[in-house]
Amino acid sequence: MQNFFLQLEGSRVQSTINEEISNVIERITPELPHNTFITDMAIIMILAAIVTLAFFKIRQPLIIGYLFTGMLIGPLSPLWTLLLPADPFETGAGTLGILSDVSVLNVFAEIGIILLLFVIGIEFPYSKIRAIGKTAIGIGTLGLFSTLGLVFFASSMLGLGFMDSLFLSAALSISSTAILIKIFEDTGVIKRESSILVLGILIVEDVIAVILLASLESIALVDAVSIESVAVVSAVATALIIGTFTIGTKIVPKLIDRVASAENREILLLSVLGICFGYALFANVVGLSVAIGAFLAGVLVAESKSAEVSKIISSPIKDMFVAIFFVSVGALMDISMLQNYIVIAFVLIAVAIGMKFGGNMIGNLLFRLDKDKSLRSAFSLAAPRGEFSIVIVKSGVDLGVVSPFLFPLMGMISIITAFISPFLIKAGDKVIPKLAKA
């Protein structure tokens, strides 16, 4: 009973604080509409600027600053649990924190992924993609499925059920495109030859991820793999890629150059963004990921004479939405649950990183790539797990076939591996020259 009255008193304190803050805001700016979305955006942008500046000064990747910002201001942050006790009459973590509606961030996060992959696609015209095609497919497939198999075995040994192990192993076998590309951009190695190979492997993994998701959903619903679903997704992905590189490269670049001839940057910006989101929508409609569509749209723009200008005018918009994406990932991280899953999380992270590294190295050796490029691609792909991993686990939770705790576990693993990745790549840069000579 005493605890109840303490909780009730805490809820009254929280309510009083919120009312006082609202009153102060109203007195300061009575003429402004106090939209909760605008408030959230202001908080995100101001704090992200401060925190990322601090991380830049200490020479750490900006992506870690974005994640740290999200962890500070998110509704699941222990900071707000201490300062603003939860209302005992409301359930869910959404009642805490200084962000009023975290779900809105998910929309901007998806926009961030689309724009990030689009701008990166502009860096890679068709000639570069064609040069690494077969190699990327072979290495990507081997690395992914070898990791899936070993993580499934490790999950089973840790006592997880069959469906839990299956969904979790699929999630942990896929590297995060968004996180890796952001790290490459921050460190200035995006045009490195090994980075081009990594990007090709990531695109292959994204295609396989879509097929895996369809297969897992069919297993969950009918307890069997639907060969038809797998075949359809594979055929659609192949048709879209081939169509892009044959028909698309003959039509879209000419249209962009014709628009660019008007010498108006606003019109060119709207045109290339229209192609970006239109292609992403088309990919989504035919059952593929928006990231694949956005990347292919960027490849088409790269074939035009106005590719560099298109990249320059699109990049500022991309930077804003990508920042929101990583802040939102950090905001949804429930640090308070870390103690419950810390052992299983680190065991699975170690297994996934080790096998991903080993699988990619084996693939590189089979395709007889030089040791330097092989090591750099393996170090890059080993750690990060992110957007597709979370989507796969969430789909299992939504279908009710996996344990609910897997979602926060996967979120925790995504955050930890996102922190590890920049340091692992930096460590690789130091040891690879020595290993390559050996």
Buried (B, 14 or more C-beta within 10 A) or exposed (E): EEEEEEBBEBBEEBEEEEEEEEEEEEEEEEEEEEEEEEBBBEBBBEBBEEBBEEBEEEEBBBBBBBBBBBBBBBBBBEBBBEBBBBBEEEEEBBBBBBBBEBEBBEEBBBBBBBBBBBBBBBBBBBEBBEBBBEBBBBBBBBBBBBBBBBBBBBBBEBEBEEBBBBBBBBBBBBBBBBBBBBBBBBBEBBEBBBBBBBBBBBBBBBBBBBBBBBBBBBBBEEEEEBEEBBEBBBEBBEEBBEEBBEEBBEEBBEEBBEBBEEEEEEEBBEBBBEBBBEBBBBBBEBBBBBBBBBBBBBBBBBBBEBBEBBBEBBBEBBBBBBBBBBBBBBBBBBBEBBEBBEEBBEBBBEBBBEBBBBBBBBBBEEBEBEBBBBBBBBBBBBBBBBBBBBBBBBBBBEBEBBBEBBBBBBBBBBBBBBBBBBEBBEEBBEEBEEEBEE
